[in-house]
Amino acid sequence: MNYWRMQLHPDDSANAGLYANQSIAAGFIGLDFATDVGDLLSDAHQEILSTQKDYVDFAKNMEVGDKVLIIVHHFPFAVVTVASDYNYIRRTEPELGVWFRHFRRVEDAIYYSDFHTNAKSWEQYIMTDTISILRDPESKSYRLIEEMSNQT
């Protein structure tokens, strides 16, 4: 099992909380590109920017059972468990409740605000990328996933 951290919003960070809430409530996490790059499991991902190469990890390296820490405005929002393989749709449908073409189903959401109820004491978890795998068990994000996952 791997641990990840991720932000859930299109190019609209002012509404990051709204998008994260809607996505998790619908049971999905996902990401997208400004232009359609196609299925990330195909060779299409050769066309993406070098700063977005970690998006391919979402398709190829994330696995069912992995834990993902969702970050909103540099604060923890939730920890979710990946419940499906990678999916790609060519066109989004608003009725699905998701804005992204690259997605995975999730379950077992643990909300940070239920875990730490005093928002004045919340610590920031600075995140400037969209997604990253957590490799250091001593990192703050890794330890938070462990802590929150062991409380259920």
N, C-alpha and C positions, 0 to 999 in steps of 0.2 A: 504494500500500500504506500502510495506517495501522498504528500501534502503539497498543496498549491495555495496561491493567493491570487485574487482576481478582482477587477472592477467591472461592473455591469452597467454600461451606459454607452449610447452612440456618441457622436460628436456633440454632446450636450451635457457637459459636466454640471451645469447649474441644476439639472434635474436628476442627478445620479441616484439620490435616495428613492425617487419615484420609480425609476427604471429597475433598480435593484429589488425593491419591494414587489413590483408587478412580476418580474421574472421569477423570483423565488416562489411567490404565491401561485404562479402558473405551473411551477415544478420544473423550471428550466434555467440553465445558465448558458451563455453564449457570447459570441463576438462576431464582428463583421468588419468589412473593409469599405473604404469610400467607393471603390469600384468592385464589381463582382470578379473575384479571382478564381471562382469555381471550387470544386470539391478539393479540400486540402489533402485528401488521400491520393489524389491524382498528381500528375506532374505539373499541374497548374500553379502550384505554390512557388514555382521558380520565378514568377513575375512579381512577387511581393517585395516590399522594401526590407532592407536588412534589419531595420528597427522593429519589424513585425515578424521576424523569423520564429519567435517564440510562440506565435499563434499556431504554427504547425504542430508544436508539442501538444496543444489542446486536442488536435485530431489524432495524432499518432502515438503519443506517450501517456496521455491520461487514461486511466482504466476504471472500470466499475469497482466501487469500493473506496476509491481515493477520496480524501477529504479536501474541501476547498474553503478557504477563508475569504469571504466577500468583504471588500473594503469600500467604504463610501466616504468621500471627503477626508481621507486619511484616518478614518476611525473604523474599527471593526463593526461589521453589520451582522453577519451570520456565518455559521459554519454549516456546510451542506455536504451530503454524501453523494457521489456520482452514482447514478442508477442505470445508465445506459451507455452504449457505445456512441461514438461520434455520428452526428447526422448533418446532412447538408440539404438545404432546399434552395432552388434557384430563385424563388420569389417568396417574400414574406407575405403573410396574410394577417391583417390586424385581428381577425377573429381568434387566432391562435394565442394572442396575448404576448407575443414575442416580436422583437424588432430585428432580430439577427438571423442570418442564413446558416451559421455554423453553431450547432448547439448540442447539448446533452441534457437528458432528463436527470433531475436530482430528487433526493428525498431526505427525510430526517433533519430538517432545518432546525438549528439551535440559534436563537437570536441573542446577540450580544447584550441588548438592552434588558433582556430577561435574566441574563447571567450576571451582569454588573448593572444594578438598577440606579446607581448614583451617577448620572451623566457628568456631573462636575468633576468626578475623579477619573474619567476616561483618559487613557493615554493614546496619543496619536501613533499610527503605524504608517509612516510616510510611504506612499506608493505612487510612482510616476509612470509605470508601464501598465499594460492592460492585464497581463497574466505572467506568472512566473512559477516555476516549480521550486519548492523549498528543499534545499539539500542539507542545510545546517541544522541539526537537532537543537542547537543552542540559540538559534535565532528567536527573536521575540514572537514572530508570527507562528513558527513551528510549535513553540511552547504553548501559545494560546490555543491552538487547535487541539493539542494534547489535553490541556486543562479542561476546555469546554467539552470535548468528546468523552472524557472520563466522568463528567458530572451527570450524564444521562443514565 
